[in-house]
Amino acid sequence: MAITIRQPSALQPSETKAASRSLGSLPTSAPPRILVADDDRITREILTTILRGFGYEVEVVEDGQLAVERVAHGGIDLVLLDIMMPRLSGLDACRMLKGRATESFLPVVLVTVKTDTQSRVEGLKTGADDYICKPFDEREILARIDAILRIKRLHDHVLESRKKLEQLSVYDELTGAYNYRYLHTRLAEEFKRAERYHDPVACLQVDLDQLKGLNDRLGRPHGDVVIRNLCEVIRTSIREIDVLARFGGDEFLIVLPNTHFTGAIAVAERIWREAQGSPTQSLATAVRSPVSIGISLFPSRDVRNKDALLRAADSALFQAKRDGGNRICVFQQQGYIYTPSPAGEDTNAGPSETPR
C-alpha cells in the first residue's frame, strides 16, 4: 500500500537532540529492532530511512505472513504493520502476533490510509497497541514509537524483576543450590513418595568445619568462595534426581531418594574425600575445606516423618562436630556409627563403590 508523508520543515538541531535524548535510556549497544511490514517498496524505504536516522535497527518484509514468520525467530522489539497487504493482511497478522501465548510484550502499530473511526476501532480490537493514519507526520510517528518502546521497557523491567524474585524464592543467591524454603517443599514430596511406594530415602547434612576461622582471618568474601566450592563438590558427587539445598550459612542438606544405608555412606564418603582434596583458590591463598556430615535414614525406628528425618540428620551432624569434626556420623536405631575416621585415613583413596 503506497504511503504519503507530510514532510515538515527539516528538523532543527535542537529537535534532533531532543529526539535523541528520548532514546538515551535505551542501551547503546543494543538499540531497539523494529520490523516494518509493507507491500510498497517506497514506503518501506522511507520508513527505514526515518527510523534508522533516529538510532533504531530496522528489518523489512513485504507482507503480514513474512512478518509473523520473522517475529517467531525472536529479536524484534516493535512491529509496524500496513493493514492492506497480500497473503496476510495487517489485521490478521496482528491477531496472530497478539494471540501467541508469551509473557513478553511485543508492541504492534498499525499504519493505514483508513482514517474513519470504525477502522481505527477495528484495528485496536485486534490487539494493536497504536494506530497511525497515512499520511503521517515524521515527528508524530517517531514520538508514538518512542512512547510505546518506553512502555515496553517498563514491562520488560517488571518481568525481569518478577523472574528474579521467583528465582530467589527457589534458589540460594550465593551458591545456586535450592534454598531453605524450597527444600521443605521437595523434602515433603520425596518423603510422601517414599511412604507410598515403601522406598528408602536418606538425608545428609554437610557442614564446613572451619568457616568462622577463615572469615576472621581472610574476610567474608573468601568464606563465600569456600562455600561455593563446597556446593560444587557436592553437586558433582550426587545424582540429578538428588536434592541439594543450602540449609544455613555454611550448611547444606542433601535428600537422596531411593537410597539405602550403604548408598548414603558412599555419597557421604565421596563428598568428604573431595572436600578434603579440593583446595579453594581465593585471594591468592589455597585453603582446604574439611567437613562434617550427619546422615539420617528412612525407614528407621526413630524416623516416622520428614521432620524427624531432618532432626536425625541434625543430631548426627552435632555428634560429629562434638567429637572433633572432619568426620561422618550416621544416626540409626538411637545410636551413632562413625565412618571414616580422619586418623590414619588415606584421603586420596577413591570413593566407595558400594551401589545405592
C-alpha positions as CSV (number, residue, x, y, z in Angstrom):
1,M,0.0,0.0,0.0
2,A,1.6,3.3,-1.1
3,I,2.3,5.9,1.6
4,T,2.3,9.6,1.6
5,I,4.3,11.5,4.2
6,R,3.6,15.1,5.2
7,Q,7.1,16.5,5.1
8,P,7.5,19.1,7.8
9,S,10.4,21.5,7.6
10,A,13.7,19.8,8.3
11,L,14.2,19.0,11.9
12,Q,16.3,21.6,13.6
13,P,19.4,20.6,15.5
14,S,17.6,21.2,18.8
15,E,14.8,19.0,17.8
16,T,17.2,16.3,16.7
17,K,18.9,16.4,20.0
18,A,15.6,16.2,21.9
19,A,14.6,13.2,19.9
20,S,18.0,11.6,20.5
21,R,17.6,12.2,24.2
22,S,14.3,10.4,24.2
23,L,16.3,7.3,23.1
24,G,19.0,8.0,25.7
25,S,17.7,5.4,28.1
26,L,18.0,2.7,25.6
27,P,21.2,0.6,25.6
28,T,23.6,2.0,23.1
29,S,25.0,-1.5,22.4
30,A,21.6,-2.9,21.5
31,P,19.2,-0.4,20.0
32,P,15.5,-1.5,19.6
33,R,14.9,-3.6,16.5
34,I,11.8,-2.6,14.5
35,L,10.1,-4.8,11.9
36,V,8.4,-2.9,9.0
37,A,5.8,-4.9,7.0
38,D,4.5,-3.1,3.9
39,D,4.0,-4.3,0.4
40,D,5.0,-0.9,-1.1
41,R,8.8,-0.6,-1.7
42,I,8.9,3.2,-1.5
43,T,7.0,3.1,1.9
44,R,9.5,0.6,3.3
45,E,12.5,2.7,2.2
46,I,11.0,5.9,3.6
47,L,10.2,4.3,7.0
48,T,13.6,2.6,7.1
49,T,15.4,5.9,6.5
50,I,13.4,7.7,9.2
51,L,13.8,5.0,11.8
52,R,17.5,4.3,11.2
53,G,18.1,8.0,11.3
54,F,17.0,8.0,14.9
55,G,19.1,5.1,16.1
56,Y,16.7,2.2,15.5
57,E,17.6,-1.1,13.8
58,V,15.2,-1.9,11.1
59,E,14.2,-5.0,9.2
60,V,11.6,-5.0,6.4
61,V,9.3,-7.6,4.9
62,E,6.7,-7.4,2.2
63,D,3.5,-8.9,3.8
64,G,1.9,-10.0,7.0
65,Q,2.8,-13.7,6.6
66,L,6.5,-12.9,6.4
67,A,6.2,-10.6,9.4
68,V,4.7,-13.4,11.5
69,E,7.4,-15.8,10.5
70,R,10.2,-13.2,11.3
71,V,8.8,-12.4,14.7
72,A,8.7,-16.2,15.5
73,H,12.5,-16.1,15.3
74,G,12.8,-13.5,18.1
75,G,14.8,-10.3,18.5
76,I,12.0,-7.9,17.4
77,D,11.0,-5.1,19.7
78,L,8.2,-3.5,17.7
79,V,6.2,-4.2,14.6
80,L,4.9,-1.7,12.1
81,L,2.1,-3.3,10.0
82,D,0.4,-1.9,7.0
83,I,-3.2,-3.0,7.1
84,M,-3.7,-3.8,3.4
85,M,-1.2,-6.4,2.3
86,P,-1.3,-9.5,0.1
87,R,-1.4,-13.0,1.5
88,L,-2.0,-11.9,5.1
89,S,-3.4,-8.5,6.0
90,G,-2.0,-6.4,8.8
91,L,-5.1,-7.0,10.9
92,D,-4.8,-10.8,10.6
93,A,-1.1,-10.6,11.3
94,C,-1.8,-8.5,14.3
95,R,-4.3,-11.1,15.6
96,M,-1.7,-13.9,15.2
97,L,1.1,-12.0,16.9
98,K,-1.1,-10.9,19.8
99,G,-2.7,-14.4,20.1
100,R,0.6,-16.1,20.9
101,A,0.9,-17.1,24.5
102,T,4.0,-15.4,25.8
103,E,5.0,-13.3,28.8
104,S,6.9,-10.8,26.7
105,F,5.3,-7.7,25.4
106,L,5.6,-7.1,21.6
107,P,4.1,-3.7,20.6
108,V,2.3,-3.7,17.3
109,V,1.4,-0.5,15.4
110,L,-1.0,-0.5,12.5
111,V,-0.4,2.0,9.7
112,T,-3.2,2.7,7.2
113,V,-4.8,5.2,4.9
114,K,-8.2,4.5,6.5
115,T,-8.9,7.4,8.8
116,D,-12.5,6.7,9.9
117,T,-13.3,5.8,13.4
118,Q,-14.7,2.4,12.7
119,S,-11.4,1.3,11.0
120,R,-9.4,2.6,14.0
121,V,-11.7,0.8,16.4
122,E,-11.4,-2.4,14.4
123,G,-7.6,-2.2,14.4
124,L,-7.4,-1.7,18.1
125,K,-9.8,-4.6,18.8
126,T,-7.3,-6.9,17.1
127,G,-4.9,-6.1,19.9
128,A,-2.9,-3.3,18.2
129,D,-1.1,-1.0,20.6
130,D,-1.5,2.1,18.4
131,Y,-3.0,3.2,15.1
132,I,-1.3,5.7,12.7
133,C,-3.1,7.1,9.7
134,K,-1.5,8.0,6.4
135,P,-0.3,10.5,5.5
136,F,1.6,10.9,8.8
137,D,4.0,13.4,10.2
138,E,7.5,12.1,10.7
139,R,7.7,13.6,14.2
140,E,4.4,12.1,15.2
141,I,5.4,8.5,14.2
142,L,8.7,8.9,16.0
143,A,7.0,10.2,19.1
144,R,4.5,7.4,19.1
145,I,7.1,4.7,18.6
146,D,9.3,6.2,21.4
147,A,6.3,6.2,23.8
148,I,5.4,2.6,23.0
149,L,9.0,1.5,23.5
150,R,9.1,3.2,26.9
151,I,6.1,1.1,27.9
152,K,7.8,-2.0,26.6
153,R,11.0,-1.2,28.6
154,L,8.9,-0.8,31.8
155,H,7.1,-4.1,31.0
156,D,10.4,-5.9,30.4
157,H,11.8,-4.5,33.6
158,V,8.8,-5.7,35.6
159,L,9.0,-9.1,34.0
160,E,12.7,-9.4,34.7
161,S,12.2,-8.3,38.4
162,R,9.4,-10.9,38.8
163,K,11.6,-13.6,37.3
164,K,14.4,-12.7,39.7
165,L,12.0,-12.8,42.7
166,E,10.8,-16.2,41.5
167,Q,14.4,-17.4,41.3
168,L,15.2,-16.0,44.8
169,S,12.1,-17.8,46.1
170,V,13.6,-21.2,45.0
171,Y,17.4,-20.8,44.7
172,D,20.1,-19.6,47.0
173,E,21.7,-16.5,45.5
174,L,25.3,-17.3,46.6
175,T,25.5,-20.9,45.5
176,G,22.7,-21.6,43.1
177,A,21.5,-24.5,45.2
178,Y,17.9,-24.7,46.3
179,N,17.1,-22.5,49.3
180,Y,15.7,-23.4,52.7
181,R,12.0,-22.7,51.8
182,Y,12.1,-24.9,48.6
183,L,13.9,-27.6,50.5
184,H,10.9,-28.3,52.8
185,T,8.6,-28.5,49.8
186,R,10.8,-31.0,48.0
187,L,11.5,-33.0,51.1
188,A,7.8,-33.3,51.9
189,E,7.2,-34.6,48.3
190,E,10.1,-37.1,48.5
191,F,9.0,-38.3,51.9
192,K,5.4,-38.9,50.8
193,R,6.6,-40.8,47.7
194,A,8.9,-42.9,49.9
195,E,6.0,-43.7,52.3
196,R,3.6,-44.5,49.4
197,Y,5.9,-46.8,47.5
198,H,7.8,-48.1,50.5
199,D,11.1,-46.7,49.2
200,P,14.1,-45.7,51.3
201,V,15.2,-42.1,51.5
202,A,18.4,-40.7,53.0
203,C,19.3,-37.3,54.3
204,L,22.8,-35.8,54.5
205,Q,23.6,-32.6,56.4
206,V,27.0,-31.2,55.4
207,D,28.8,-28.5,57.4
208,L,32.1,-26.7,56.9
209,D,34.3,-27.1,60.0
210,Q,36.5,-24.0,59.7
211,L,34.4,-21.3,58.1
212,K,34.4,-18.9,61.0
213,G,38.1,-19.0,61.3
214,L,38.5,-18.4,57.6
215,N,36.2,-15.5,57.7
216,D,38.0,-14.0,60.7
217,R,41.5,-14.4,59.1
218,L,40.7,-13.7,55.4
219,G,37.4,-12.0,55.3
220,R,33.9,-13.0,54.3
221,P,34.5,-12.8,50.5
222,H,37.0,-15.6,51.0
223,G,34.4,-17.6,53.0
224,D,31.9,-17.2,50.3
225,V,34.3,-18.7,47.8
226,V,34.8,-21.7,50.1
227,I,31.0,-22.1,50.4
228,R,30.6,-22.1,46.7
229,N,33.4,-24.5,46.3
230,L,31.8,-27.0,48.7
231,C,28.5,-26.6,46.9
232,E,30.2,-27.5,43.6
233,V,31.9,-30.5,45.2
234,I,28.6,-31.8,46.5
235,R,26.8,-31.1,43.2
236,T,29.4,-33.2,41.3
237,S,29.1,-36.0,43.9
238,I,25.3,-36.6,43.6
239,R,22.8,-37.7,41.0
240,E,20.5,-35.4,39.1
241,I,17.4,-36.7,41.0
242,D,19.0,-35.9,44.4
243,V,18.0,-32.6,46.0
244,L,20.8,-30.2,47.1
245,A,19.8,-27.2,49.2
246,R,21.7,-24.6,51.3
247,F,20.5,-25.2,54.8
248,G,22.2,-22.4,56.6
249,G,25.2,-20.1,56.4
250,D,27.8,-22.9,56.0
251,E,25.5,-26.0,55.9
252,F,24.0,-27.9,53.0
253,L,21.3,-30.6,53.1
254,I,21.0,-33.3,50.5
255,V,18.0,-35.5,50.0
256,L,18.8,-38.9,48.4
257,P,15.6,-40.6,47.1
258,N,15.6,-44.4,46.9
259,T,18.9,-44.6,48.8
260,H,19.7,-47.2,51.4
261,F,22.3,-47.1,54.2
262,T,25.2,-48.2,52.0
263,G,24.4,-45.8,49.3
264,A,24.2,-42.9,51.7
265,I,27.6,-43.8,53.2
266,A,29.1,-44.0,49.7
267,V,27.9,-40.5,48.8
268,A,29.0,-39.1,52.1
269,E,32.4,-40.6,51.8
270,R,32.7,-39.1,48.3
271,I,31.8,-35.6,49.4
272,W,34.1,-35.9,52.5
273,R,37.1,-37.0,50.4
274,E,36.5,-34.5,47.6
275,A,36.2,-31.6,50.1
276,Q,39.4,-32.7,51.8
277,G,41.3,-32.9,48.5
278,S,39.9,-29.8,46.8
279,P,41.8,-26.6,47.7
280,T,39.8,-23.5,47.2
281,Q,41.8,-20.8,45.3
282,S,40.8,-17.4,46.6
283,L,42.7,-14.2,47.2
284,A,45.9,-16.0,46.1
285,T,45.5,-18.4,49.1
286,A,44.9,-22.2,48.8
287,V,42.6,-23.5,51.5
288,R,41.3,-27.0,52.0
289,S,37.8,-27.3,53.4
290,P,37.3,-30.2,55.9
291,V,33.6,-31.0,56.5
292,S,31.4,-32.9,59.0
293,I,28.5,-34.9,57.7
294,G,25.4,-36.2,59.5
295,I,23.3,-38.9,57.9
296,S,19.7,-40.0,58.7
297,L,17.7,-42.7,57.0
298,F,14.1,-43.7,56.4
299,P,12.6,-46.2,57.1
300,S,14.0,-46.2,60.7
301,R,12.5,-46.9,64.1
302,D,13.2,-43.3,65.2
303,V,12.2,-41.6,61.9
304,R,8.5,-41.6,61.2
305,N,8.1,-38.3,59.3
306,K,10.1,-35.7,57.4
307,D,10.7,-33.5,60.4
308,A,12.1,-36.5,62.3
309,L,14.4,-37.2,59.3
310,L,15.7,-33.6,59.5
311,R,16.2,-33.8,63.3
312,A,18.1,-37.1,63.0
313,A,20.5,-35.7,60.4
314,D,21.0,-32.6,62.5
315,S,21.6,-34.7,65.6
316,A,24.1,-36.8,63.7
317,L,25.9,-33.7,62.5
318,F,26.0,-32.3,66.0
319,Q,27.6,-35.5,67.3
320,A,30.2,-35.4,64.5
321,K,31.1,-31.8,65.4
322,R,31.2,-32.6,69.1
323,D,33.7,-35.4,68.5
324,G,36.1,-33.1,66.7
325,G,34.6,-32.6,63.3
326,N,36.0,-33.7,60.0
327,R,34.1,-37.0,60.0
328,I,30.8,-38.7,59.1
329,C,28.2,-39.7,61.6
330,V,25.1,-41.8,60.9
331,F,22.0,-41.7,63.1
332,Q,20.4,-45.1,63.3
333,Q,18.4,-47.0,65.9
334,Q,19.2,-44.5,68.6
335,G,23.0,-45.0,68.1
336,Y,25.8,-43.4,66.1
337,I,28.2,-45.0,63.6
338,Y,31.3,-43.1,62.6
339,T,33.0,-43.6,59.3
340,P,35.5,-42.8,58.1
341,S,37.8,-41.6,60.9
342,P,40.3,-39.0,59.8
343,A,43.1,-40.6,61.8
344,G,45.2,-42.8,59.5
345,E,42.8,-42.5,56.6
346,D,44.2,-42.2,53.1
347,T,42.4,-39.2,51.8
348,N,43.5,-40.0,48.2
349,A,41.6,-43.2,48.2
350,G,38.8,-43.5,45.8
351,P,35.1,-43.2,46.8
352,S,33.3,-46.2,48.0
353,E,31.9,-48.4,45.1
354,T,29.0,-49.7,47.2
355,P,25.9,-49.4,44.9
356,R,22.9,-47.4,46.1
